[in-house]
Amino acid sequence: MVVAGDDGLAQRLAAELRGVYGERVTLVVPPVRSGARPPVVGRARATALLDRVSAAVNRASGNGNGGGAGGGDETPGSERIVEAAELNEHTLTYAGVDRATALALVYDDDETNIRAALTARRLNPRIRLVLRLYNRRLGQHIEALLDQASALAAAASDATASPGTPDSTPGDGEGATSTGTGPPSGASRAGRNTLVYDASTTVLSDADTAAPALAATAVAGTSKVVQTDGLMLRAVERPPPGPGEVADPGLCTLALLSATTNDPAGADGSEGSGAQGPQLLPDERAVAAATGRGTVVLENVSYSGPELGAGRGVVPWFGSLLSRRLRWSFAGLVACVIGLAVASMLVTGEQPLQATYLTLLDLFAINDPALGQPLGRQLLQLCSGLVGLLLLPVLLAAVLEALGTFRSGTALRKPPRGLSGHVVLLGVGKIGTRVLTRLRELRIPVVCVEADPEARGLALARRLRVPVVLGDVTQEGVLEAAKIHRAHALLALTSADTMNLEAVLSARTLKPDLRVVLRLYDDDFATAVYRTLRAAHPGALTRSRSVSHLAAPAFAGAMLGRQILGAIPVERRVLLFAAVDVDGHPQLEGRTVGEAFRAGSWRVLALDTATPEERRADAASGAPGPRLVWDLPSTYVLRPEDRVVLAATRRGLAELLGRRPRQRAEA
C-alpha cells in the first residue's frame, strides 16, 4: 500500500493500514524544510535528485530498504517513508506504485491528487486508487475517467497475453499478490459478479465523512446519518434512561456509551478508556446488564433518492424581502381594514363588497366627507383616515427595506438581537463549510465566526443567509458578538488546535455550561484537554473530534477494495458500515445470522437481494439504490452468493477480511 499526503490524514491512514490491517505501507510525505525553497529553474531534475537522496537517508536510518521500486521491508505492518518535494513520476516509481496493490492520494490540494492519479494510472493500470477530493462533481468525473482508462488498459493487456501465460501487467507482481485477500482490480474485477461494490477508483472527501458526525455531536439527540448510493442509515445517540425507564433498543443497539445516569459527561471515550469507555456492538446480555448507560441505536433505514427542487412560494419570497416586524405591521393593518369594513356594513347596512369599497375610499382619503350622515358613519370615516395615516410610514419602510435587501444581497448578515439556542460555528473552511450545510439541513440556527474575509464558506453563508461575525476569536468582543452567552453549543473547527482550545476556554468563561466540540489532531493532547475541561466544568459536555480520525477508516477500507458505506463516531471511537460478499469469508459463509454475530467485532444488519446483473446495471446507471432486507431472522443461513451490509469495528473488519492471519502465514 502506498499513501501520499501532506497533512495529518496521510499519517493517520498509514497508521491505520499498518496497525489495524497489518499492511506493508510506503508513506510519501513532503520533506521537513528548515531553509529556503529551491529555485524554480531546473526544479524537476532537482526534485528527482532530492527523492533519491531522501530515500538513501531513509534506508540508512532504517525506515526502508533499497532495491528500487519494489524494495522495502517485507514484514507485515512495516512502514517505509519516502520524502519528496513533488509527487511526480520519479517519486511514484520509487515509491513502488507500479507494483503496489493500492495508492491513496490524500493531499489537501485537489489538483495535486488528480495529477498524481493520472500518472499512477499510466504507470499501473490495475492499481486501486483512492483520491481525496473536495469538489464532489469533479470527483465523479475523475472517478469515471480513471475507471475507463483502467478498463481499456487491462483489456489491451489481456488481449496481448497468451491464454496459458500469467499476466505481466504491472500490479500483478509481488506487491499485488502478497495481499491475497484483497479483491482483484481493473478488468479482472469487472468479470466477477460478486465484487460489483469494489471499484478500481474511489473518490472520498474527509470533509463529507466527518461533517455529519461533527454536526450531530453539537446537538444532543440528533441522528448520525450515513448516506451513500441511495442508502441512508440513521443512528441516534440516546441519553441514559431515568429510574424505572427502559431505553428503546430501536432496530438494534450499536454501542453502549460511557455516559451514565450519574455521570452524563462520560469518560474520554477513547480506546484506552477500559471498561468505562464505550462498548461497540454489544450482545443482548451486555445491553440488558448495562442499566443507566447511554446507547447508540439504529433507528431508521430508508432509501434516499435524488432531492427534488422545491419551488419558492409567495410567502417565502415575501418574507425574504420584508422583516418580521413589517410583516406583522401589514397583518395588523389588514385586520383593521377588515374590522372597519365589517363595522361599516353593520352601521350603514351596505352589502359587504360595497362596505369594503367605501372603507378603502376613506382609508386613502378620496371619499367625500360624511356630512349629514349618522354619527356611526362619521366615526368610521375618521378611524379609516387614521389607519390610512398609519399605512403611509409602513409602506415607506417596506420600500426602503426591500431596496436595502436588494442592495445588501451580497453582504453578510449580522446576528439578530434576540437570537438564542443557536450553534456558534468557528471556522468555515473545508470542514466548516460541510458542517454548516449539515446544520442548516437539520434546521438548526447557526452563527459563523471567521477571521479570514476570503474564507471558502462565506459564500455559502451569504447564500443561506446565515449570520456571520468577521474577526479573530482571540480578540475580545468577537464571541460576545456571536451571542455565545445565549448559544446552545460551540463548534471550534479551525485547523489550529491552540485557537480551538482558546476559543473554548473563552466561551466557558462566558457560559460555563456551554456544550463544546473541539477539532484536535493529537490524541494525547485531546485526552489531556478533555480531562482538564471535564474537571473544571463537570456539568457541561465536552467532546474532542479529529477529522483525520473519522476519515481514515473509510479511506483504509477503500484501499482494501471494500465498499465502506460510512463511519459513525461513538465518542472517540469509530464504527464502520461496510458491504461484504459472503463468499470467501468462513466467519459468515454457511452460518446463521445469529451465529455470524461476534460481539465487539461485527454484526450483520441487512441482506442485499439484488442479482449480480441488477447490481452491475445499478452501478452503471447509478439510478436505483441497493435492494436490502433489514428484518433478517437470526436463523437465516448466509449463502456464498449473498452480499450483506454489516457494522464492524476497525479491528473486527480487519479480522473479517483475514488480512493479518494470511500475512502471518506468508511470513
C-alpha positions in Angstrom: 0.0 0.0 0.0 1.3 3.5 -0.9 -0.1 6.6 0.9 0.9 10.0 -0.3 -0.2 13.2 1.5 0.9 16.4 3.2 -1.2 16.6 6.4 -2.4 14.5 9.3 -4.7 12.4 7.3 -1.8 10.7 5.5 -0.1 9.9 8.8 -3.3 8.6 10.3 -4.2 6.5 7.2 -0.7 4.9 7.2 -1.0 4.1 10.9 -4.5 2.6 10.2 -3.2 0.3 7.5 -0.1 -0.7 9.4 -1.6 -1.1 12.9 -5.1 -2.4 12.2 -4.8 -4.3 9.0 -1.1 -5.3 9.2 -0.3 -3.9 5.7 3.1 -3.0 4.4 2.9 0.7 3.8 5.1 3.2 1.9 4.3 6.7 3.1 5.2 9.6 0.7 5.4 13.0 2.5 6.9 16.4 1.8 10.4 16.9 3.4 10.7 18.9 6.6 12.3 22.1 5.4 14.3 24.3 7.6 15.8 26.6 4.9 14.8 28.3 1.8 13.0 26.6 -1.1 14.9 25.5 -4.1 14.8 27.7 -7.2 12.1 27.1 -9.8 14.6 26.7 -12.6 15.5 23.0 -13.1 13.1 22.0 -10.4 12.1 18.7 -11.9 15.7 17.5 -12.1 16.4 18.8 -8.6 13.3 17.1 -7.3 14.3 13.7 -8.7 17.8 14.1 -7.1 16.2 15.1 -3.8 14.0 12.0 -3.9 17.0 9.7 -4.3 18.9 11.5 -1.5 15.9 11.3 0.8 15.4 7.7 0.1 19.0 7.0 0.8 18.7 8.8 4.1 15.7 6.7 5.0 17.5 3.5 4.2 20.4 4.5 6.3 18.1 5.3 9.2 16.2 2.0 8.9 12.9 3.5 7.6 13.1 1.4 4.5 15.3 -0.9 2.4 16.7 -0.2 -1.0 16.4 -2.2 -4.1 14.5 0.1 -6.4 10.8 0.5 -6.7 10.0 -2.9 -5.3 12.3 -2.6 -2.3 11.2 -2.2 1.2 10.7 -4.1 4.4 8.6 -7.3 3.7 7.5 -7.6 7.4 3.7 -7.3 7.8 2.8 -4.0 9.3 6.1 -2.3 8.3 6.4 1.2 7.0 8.7 2.8 4.6 9.0 6.6 4.4 9.9 8.5 1.2 10.3 12.2 1.4 9.6 14.1 -1.9 9.0 17.8 -2.6 6.8 17.0 -5.5 4.7 13.9 -6.3 5.9 13.4 -9.9 6.6 10.3 -11.9 10.0 9.7 -10.4 8.6 9.8 -6.9 5.7 7.4 -7.7 8.1 5.0 -9.4 10.5 5.0 -6.5 7.6 4.5 -4.0 6.7 1.3 -5.9 3.4 2.4 -7.4 4.0 0.2 -10.5 4.0 -2.9 -8.2 1.6 -1.7 -5.4 -1.9 -3.0 -4.7 -3.4 0.4 -3.8 -2.5 4.0 -3.8 -4.1 6.7 -1.6 -3.7 10.3 -2.7 -4.7 12.5 0.3 -3.0 15.8 -0.4 -5.0 18.8 0.7 -4.9 20.2 -2.9 -7.3 18.6 -5.4 -5.1 19.4 -8.4 -2.1 17.6 -6.9 -4.2 14.5 -6.3 -5.7 14.5 -9.8 -2.3 14.9 -11.5 -0.8 12.1 -9.4 -3.7 9.8 -10.1 -3.4 10.2 -13.8 0.3 9.5 -13.6 -0.3 6.4 -11.4 -2.9 5.0 -13.7 -0.5 5.2 -16.6 2.3 3.5 -14.5 -0.1 0.8 -13.2 -3.5 0.4 -15.0 -4.6 -2.1 -12.4 -3.7 -0.3 -9.2 -6.6 0.5 -6.8 -6.8 4.3 -6.5 -8.3 6.2 -3.6 -8.5 10.0 -4.1 -9.2 12.8 -1.6 -11.2 15.5 -3.5 -13.3 18.3 -2.0 -15.1 19.0 -5.3 -17.9 16.4 -5.5 -18.9 16.9 -9.1 -15.3 16.9 -10.3 -14.7 13.8 -8.3 -17.5 11.9 -10.1 -16.0 12.8 -13.5 -12.5 11.8 -12.4 -13.6 8.5 -11.0 -15.4 7.6 -14.2 -12.4 8.7 -16.3 -9.8 6.7 -14.3 -12.1 3.6 -14.3 -12.5 3.8 -18.1 -8.7 4.2 -18.5 -8.1 1.1 -16.3 -10.6 -1.0 -18.2 -9.2 -0.1 -21.6 -5.6 -0.7 -20.5 -6.5 -4.0 -18.8 -8.4 -5.2 -21.9 -5.5 -4.4 -24.2 -3.1 -6.2 -21.8 -5.4 -9.3 -21.7 -5.7 -9.3 -25.5 -1.9 -9.4 -25.9 -1.3 -12.1 -23.2 -1.4 -15.7 -24.2 -4.2 -17.9 -22.6 -1.8 -20.0 -20.6 0.7 -17.3 -19.6 0.5 -15.3 -16.4 -0.5 -11.7 -17.0 2.6 -9.5 -16.8 0.6 -6.3 -16.3 2.1 -4.1 -13.5 0.1 -4.6 -10.3 0.1 -8.5 -10.5 3.6 -8.8 -9.2 4.9 -9.2 -5.7 3.2 -6.1 -4.3 -0.2 -7.2 -5.6 -0.1 -10.9 -4.8 1.3 -10.6 -1.3 -2.0 -9.3 -0.1 -4.0 -12.1 -1.5 -7.2 -11.4 0.4 -7.8 -8.1 -1.5 -10.2 -8.3 -4.4 -8.9 -8.0 -8.0 -9.0 -4.6 -9.6 -9.4 -3.3 -13.1 -10.8 -5.6 -15.8 -10.2 -8.7 -13.7 -12.7 -7.4 -11.2 -15.2 -6.4 -13.8 -15.5 -10.0 -14.9 -16.7 -11.2 -11.5 -20.3 -10.7 -10.4 -19.7 -11.0 -6.7 -17.5 -7.9 -6.5 -19.6 -5.2 -8.0 -19.2 -3.0 -5.0 -15.4 -2.9 -5.3 -14.1 -0.1 -7.6 -10.7 0.5 -9.0 -11.1 4.2 -8.3 -12.7 5.6 -5.3 -13.1 9.3 -4.6 -13.7 10.3 -1.0 -13.8 13.6 0.9 -12.7 13.8 4.5 -15.0 16.8 4.9 -18.1 14.9 3.8 -17.1 11.9 6.0 -16.6 14.0 9.2 -19.3 16.7 8.8 -22.4 14.6 9.8 -20.6 13.4 12.9 -19.4 16.9 13.9 -22.9 18.3 13.4 -24.5 15.6 15.3 -22.1 16.0 18.2 -23.0 19.6 18.7 -26.7 18.9 19.3 -27.9 16.3 21.8 -30.3 13.7 20.5 -29.6 14.4 16.8 -29.0 11.5 14.5 -25.8 10.4 12.9 -26.5 9.8 9.3 -24.6 7.6 6.8 -25.8 8.2 3.3 -24.3 6.8 0.2 -25.5 5.2 -3.1 -29.1 5.9 -2.2 -28.9 4.2 1.2 -29.5 6.1 4.4 -28.7 4.7 7.8 -29.6 6.8 10.8 -28.2 6.0 14.3 -29.4 8.0 17.3 -27.4 8.7 20.4 -29.8 8.4 23.3 -29.1 9.7 26.9 -29.2 7.3 29.9 -32.8 6.4 30.8 -34.2 7.6 34.1 -35.1 5.5 37.1 -37.6 2.8 36.1 -37.4 3.7 32.4 -36.4 1.2 29.7 -34.4 2.5 26.7 -35.9 1.8 23.3 -33.5 -0.5 21.5 -34.6 0.6 18.0 -33.7 -1.9 15.3 -30.6 -2.9 17.1 -28.2 -1.5 19.7 -24.9 -0.4 18.0 -23.0 0.7 21.1 -23.1 1.4 24.8 -21.8 4.8 25.7 -19.6 5.8 28.7 -22.3 8.3 29.7 -24.3 7.1 32.7 -27.1 8.5 34.8 -24.7 9.6 37.5 -22.1 10.9 35.1 -23.7 12.4 32.0 -20.4 13.7 30.7 -18.9 10.2 30.5 -15.3 9.2 30.1 -13.0 10.4 27.4 -14.3 7.7 25.1 -11.1 6.6 23.5 -9.9 3.0 23.0 -7.8 3.4 26.2 -10.7 4.1 28.4 -11.1 0.5 29.5 -14.3 -0.8 31.0 -15.6 2.8 31.5 -15.3 3.6 27.7 -17.8 2.9 25.0 -18.6 -0.7 24.1 -19.2 -1.3 20.4 -21.6 -3.9 19.1 -22.7 -5.4 22.4 -24.7 -8.6 22.7 -28.2 -8.8 24.2 -26.8 -9.8 27.6 -24.5 -6.8 27.8 -27.3 -4.5 26.8 -29.6 -5.9 29.4 -26.9 -5.6 32.1 -25.9 -2.0 31.2 -28.6 -0.2 33.1 -28.3 3.5 33.3 -25.9 3.8 30.3 -26.4 5.8 27.1 -26.8 4.0 23.9 -26.4 4.4 20.1 -29.2 2.6 18.3 -30.0 2.0 14.7 -33.3 3.8 14.5 -34.2 4.1 10.8 -33.1 2.8 7.4 -34.5 4.1 4.2 -33.8 4.8 0.6 -32.8 8.3 -0.2 -33.4 9.2 -3.8 -32.4 12.4 -5.6 -33.8 15.5 -3.9 -36.5 17.3 -5.8 -36.1 21.1 -6.1 -39.0 22.8 -4.3 -40.3 26.0 -5.9 -40.4 29.1 -3.8 -43.9 30.1 -2.9 -45.3 33.6 -2.4 -44.8 33.6 1.4 -41.0 32.7 1.3 -40.4 35.3 -1.4 -42.3 37.9 0.5 -40.6 37.0 3.7 -37.1 37.3 2.1 -37.8 41.0 1.3 -39.5 42.2 4.4 -38.6 41.7 8.1 -40.8 40.0 10.6 -41.9 43.3 12.2 -43.0 44.7 8.8 -44.9 41.6 8.1 -46.7 41.9 11.4 -47.5 45.5 10.7 -49.1 44.7 7.4 -51.1 41.9 9.0 -52.3 44.4 11.7 -53.4 46.9 9.0 -55.2 44.3 7.0 -57.1 43.2 10.2 -58.0 46.9 10.8 -59.4 47.2 7.3 -61.4 44.1 7.7 -62.8 45.3 11.0 -63.7 48.7 9.6 -65.4 47.1 6.6 -67.5 44.8 8.9 -68.4 47.8 11.1 -69.4 49.9 8.1 -71.6 47.0 6.9 -73.3 46.8 10.3 -73.8 50.6 10.6 -74.8 51.5 7.1 -76.5 48.2 6.1 -74.5 48.1 2.9 -73.5 44.9 1.1 -70.1 43.5 2.1 -68.4 44.5 -1.2 -69.9 48.0 -1.1 -68.9 48.4 2.6 -65.3 47.4 1.8 -65.2 49.8 -1.1 -66.3 52.7 1.0 -63.8 51.8 3.7 -60.9 51.8 1.2 -62.0 55.2 -0.1 -62.0 56.5 3.4 -58.6 54.9 4.0 -57.0 56.6 1.0 -58.8 59.9 1.8 -60.6 60.1 -1.6 -64.1 59.8 -0.3 -66.5 62.7 0.3 -66.9 63.8 3.9 -69.7 62.1 5.8 -71.6 65.4 6.4 -75.2 64.9 7.4 -74.8 61.2 7.8 -75.2 59.2 11.0 -72.7 59.6 13.8 -71.5 56.0 13.4 -70.7 56.5 9.8 -68.7 59.7 10.6 -66.7 57.9 13.4 -65.9 55.1 11.0 -64.6 57.6 8.4 -62.3 59.2 11.0 -61.0 55.8 12.0 -60.4 54.9 8.4 -58.4 58.1 7.9 -56.3 57.4 10.9 -55.5 53.9 9.6 -54.6 55.5 6.3 -52.1 57.7 8.1 -50.5 54.7 9.7 -50.3 53.0 6.4 -48.0 55.6 4.8 -45.0 55.1 7.1 -45.4 51.3 6.8 -45.4 51.5 3.0 -42.3 53.7 3.1 -40.5 51.4 5.4 -41.4 48.4 3.2 -40.0 50.1 0.1 -36.8 51.2 1.9 -36.3 47.7 3.4 -36.8 46.0 0.0 -34.3 48.3 -1.6 -31.9 47.6 1.3 -32.5 43.8 0.8 -31.5 44.0 -2.8 -28.6 46.2 -2.0 -27.2 44.0 0.8 -27.9 40.7 -1.0 -24.2 40.2 -1.3 -23.4 41.3 2.3 -23.1 39.2 5.3 -25.8 39.2 7.9 -25.3 40.1 11.5 -26.6 38.0 14.4 -30.2 39.1 15.2 -30.7 40.9 18.5 -32.9 38.2 20.2 -31.1 35.1 18.9 -30.7 32.3 21.4 -30.4 28.5 21.4 -28.1 28.6 18.3 -24.8 26.9 17.4 -21.7 29.0 17.1 -19.5 27.6 14.3 -15.9 28.7 14.5 -14.1 28.4 11.1 -15.8 28.0 7.7 -13.0 26.3 5.8 -13.4 22.9 4.1 -14.7 21.2 7.2 -16.7 24.1 8.5 -18.5 24.6 5.2 -19.7 21.0 5.1 -20.8 21.2 8.8 -22.6 24.4 8.1 -24.5 22.7 5.3 -25.4 19.8 7.5 -26.6 22.0 10.4 -28.8 24.0 8.0 -30.3 20.8 6.7 -31.2 19.9 10.3 -32.8 23.4 10.6 -30.5 24.4 13.4 -29.8 28.1 13.8 -26.1 28.9 13.2 -23.8 31.9 13.7 -20.4 31.6 12.0 -17.2 33.2 13.2 -14.4 33.6 10.7 -11.2 35.6 10.7 -10.5 35.4 7.0 -12.8 37.5 4.9 -12.0 35.4 1.9 -12.8 32.0 3.5 -14.3 29.3 1.4 -17.6 29.0 3.3 -18.6 32.7 3.4 -20.2 32.5 0.0 -22.4 29.6 1.3 -23.2 31.5 4.5 -24.2 34.5 2.4 -26.4 32.4 0.2 -28.1 30.6 3.1 -28.5 34.0 4.9 -26.5 32.7 7.9 -25.3 35.4 10.3 -21.5 35.8 10.3 -19.1 37.6 12.6 -15.8 38.5 11.0 -13.0 38.7 13.5 -10.3 36.9 15.3 -11.9 34.8 18.0 -8.9 35.5 20.3 -9.9 39.2 20.4 -12.3 40.5 22.9 -15.9 41.0 21.8 -15.9 38.5 18.9 -17.6 35.7 20.9 -19.9 38.2 22.5 -21.0 39.5 19.1 -21.9 35.9 18.2 -24.3 35.8 21.2 -22.2 33.0 22.8 -23.8 33.6 26.2 -27.2 32.5 24.7 -25.8 29.8 22.4 -26.6 26.1 22.8 -23.2 24.8 21.6 -19.8 25.8 20.2 -18.1 24.0 17.3 -14.4 25.0 17.1 -13.3 23.6 13.7 -10.3 25.7 12.7 -7.1 23.9 11.6 -5.2 25.3 14.6 -5.5 23.3 17.8 -4.5 26.2 20.0 -7.0 28.5 18.5 -9.8 26.0 19.1 -8.7 25.5 22.7 -8.5 29.2 23.3 -12.0 29.7 21.9 -13.4 27.0 24.1 -11.8 28.4 27.2 -13.0 31.9 26.4 -16.5 30.6 25.8 -16.6 28.7 29.0 -15.7 31.8 31.0 -18.8 33.5 29.4 -21.1 30.4 29.8 -19.8 27.6 32.0 -22.4 25.1 31.0 -21.9 25.6 27.2 -21.7 22.4 25.1 -18.4 22.5 23.2 -16.9 20.3 20.4 -13.2 20.8 19.6 -11.3 19.7 16.5 -8.0 18.4 17.7 -5.4 16.3 15.9 -3.2 14.9 18.6 -4.8 12.2 20.6 -2.7 12.7 23.8 -3.4 16.4 23.6 -7.1 15.8 23.1 -7.3 13.5 26.1 -5.5 16.0 28.3 -7.8 18.8 27.2 -10.9 16.7 27.7 -9.9 15.6 31.3 -9.0 19.2 32.3 -12.2 20.7 30.9 -14.3 17.9 32.5 -12.7 18.5 35.9 -13.2 22.3 35.6 -16.8 22.0 34.2 -18.2 18.6 35.4 -21.8 19.6 34.4 -21.0 20.6 30.8 -20.5 18.3 27.9 -17.1 18.5 26.2 -16.2 16.5 23.1 -13.0 16.4 21.0 -13.1 15.2 17.4 -10.3 14.6 14.9 -11.3 14.8 11.2 -8.4 12.5 10.2 -9.5 10.0 12.9 -13.1 10.0 11.5 -12.0 9.8 7.8 -9.1 7.4 8.0 -11.2 4.2 8.4 -13.2 4.9 5.3 -10.0 5.6 3.3 -8.4 2.4 4.6 -11.4 0.3 3.7 -11.5 1.8 0.2 -7.8 0.9 -0.3 -8.6 -2.7 0.7 -11.2 -2.8 -2.0 -14.2 -2.9 0.3 -17.2 -0.7 0.0 -17.2 1.3 3.2 -20.6 2.9 3.3 -19.7 5.3 6.1 -18.3 5.7 9.6 -20.2 6.7 12.7 -18.2 8.1 15.7 -19.0 6.7 19.1 -17.4 9.2 21.3 -13.7 8.9 20.3 -14.1 5.5 18.6 -15.4 4.7 15.1 -18.0 2.2 14.0 -17.9 1.2 10.3 -20.6 0.2 7.9 -19.5 -2.0 5.0 -20.9 -4.1 2.2 -19.2 -7.5 2.1 -19.7 -10.6 -0.1 -20.2 -13.8 2.0 -18.2 -15.8 -0.4 -14.7 -16.4 0.9 -15.4 -15.4 4.5 -15.6 -18.5 6.7 -16.9 -16.4 9.6 -20.1 -15.7 7.5 -20.5 -18.5 4.9 -22.8 -21.3 6.0 -23.6 -19.7 9.3 -26.8 -18.2 10.5 -27.2 -14.5 11.2 -27.1 -15.2 14.9 -24.0 -17.4 14.7 -22.2 -14.9 12.4 -22.6 -12.1 15.0 -19.5 -11.5 17.0 -19.9 -9.1 19.9 -17.4 -6.3 19.7 -16.3 -7.1 16.2 -19.1 -7.2 13.6 -22.8 -7.7 13.2 -24.9 -8.4 10.1 -27.5 -5.8 9.6 -29.1 -6.4 6.1 -29.1 -8.6 3.1 -28.8 -7.3 -0.5 -31.3 -9.2 -2.6 -30.3 -7.8 -6.0 -29.0 -10.2 -8.6 -25.4 -9.8 -9.9 -26.9 -8.5 -13.2 -29.0 -6.0 -11.4 -26.0 -4.8 -9.3 -23.9 -4.2 -12.4 -26.8 -2.3 -14.0 -27.3 -0.2 -10.9 -23.6 0.5 -10.7 -23.5 1.6 -14.4 -26.6 3.8 -14.3 -26.4 5.0 -10.7 -30.2 5.3 -10.5 -31.6 2.7 -8.1 -30.3 2.1 -4.7 -29.5 -1.3 -3.0 -32.3 -3.8 -2.6 -31.9 -4.5 1.1 -33.8 -6.7 3.6 -33.3 -5.5 7.2 -35.6 -7.7 9.2 -33.4 -10.8 8.9 -34.3 -13.6 11.2 -31.4 -14.9 13.3 -31.9 -18.3 11.8 -31.3 -17.2 8.2 -28.3 -19.1 6.8 -25.9 -16.9 4.8 -25.1 -18.4 1.4 -21.9 -17.8 -0.7 -23.8 -15.8 -3.3 -25.2 -13.4 -0.7 -24.0 -9.9 0.0 -24.6 -8.3 3.4 -24.3 -4.9 5.0 -22.7 -5.1 8.4 -21.5 -2.9 11.2 -18.0 -3.6 12.3 -15.2 -2.1 14.4 -11.9 -1.3 12.8 -10.1 -4.4 14.1 -13.2 -6.5 13.6 -13.3 -5.6 9.9 -9.5 -6.4 9.6 -10.1 -9.8 11.2 -13.1 -10.4 9.0 -11.1 -9.6 5.9 -8.4 -12.1 7.1 -5.5 -9.7 6.5 -3.3 -10.4 9.4 -3.6 -14.2 9.6 -2.9 -14.5 5.9 0.2 -12.4 6.2 1.5 -14.2 9.2 1.2 -17.4 7.3 3.2 -15.9 4.4 5.8 -14.6 6.8 
